[in-house]
Amino acid sequence: MVVTIHQPDFLPWLGFFDRWGKSDLYIVLDDVQFLRKGWHNRDKIKTAQGAEWLTVPTVKKGRYDQHIRDVEINNADPWRRKHLGLLRASYARAPHFKSVYAMIEGIYAAGHTKLIDLNMALLTACAVELGIRVPLRFASEFAVTSGGTQRLVELTAKAGGDVYYTGQGSRNYLEEELFERNGMRVCWHEYEHPVYPQLYNGFIPMLSSVDYLMNRDGG
């Protein structure tokens, strides 16, 4: 069984969904530290002025070491209105604007107070749009307390996996031999980013998957 393990990021890029779709199980890494200025609460879309961030504000004061699953959204900030306004201004002429905008608007209307609940609602909705039916489980279910590569080894083993499917970004720190010692192997995700029609001039890769969903060809 092929297992991929990744944090529950906010509206991530297509490469993440490609890896999820090619796995047998996605383990949501919900019990690791929230990274400020990372991808957990933001990603980029394409606007008439170029790439711009969509950022979900979070409650940070006194909570530097909080886990992703514990992060609260700062709903005192009118971020939902800002996001929806920027999406409307940027993608109103996109082929799938109405359906994708309605999907995001509906999720935002739920009024989530925790970042992970918002992110998971968006992740699962985007997965449906992309035809991904691979199940997911949360890392916190497995009660693994080790860190680093050992943590990934134990999570993969407890889930019944024999292949750990990971992105190229982990080549600098992943201890591949730990998997081999435990009868598992590491498979490295190779991804060629598609070039698809975008609004405005030129093509910008590695944006939030929302850009692709808005602009993709076909139904």
Salt bridges, closest charged atoms under 4 A:
ASP9 OD2 - HIS6 ND1 3.88
ASP9 OD1 - HIS40 NE2 3.86
ASP18 OD2 - LYS22 NZ 3.08
ASP18 OD2 - HIS189 NE2 2.66
ASP31 OD1 - ARG151 NH2 2.44
GLU72 OE1 - ARG63 NH1 3.50
ASP77 OD1 - LYS82 NZ 3.18
GLU129 OE1 - ARG216 NH2 2.73
GLU141 OE1 - ARG137 NE 3.06
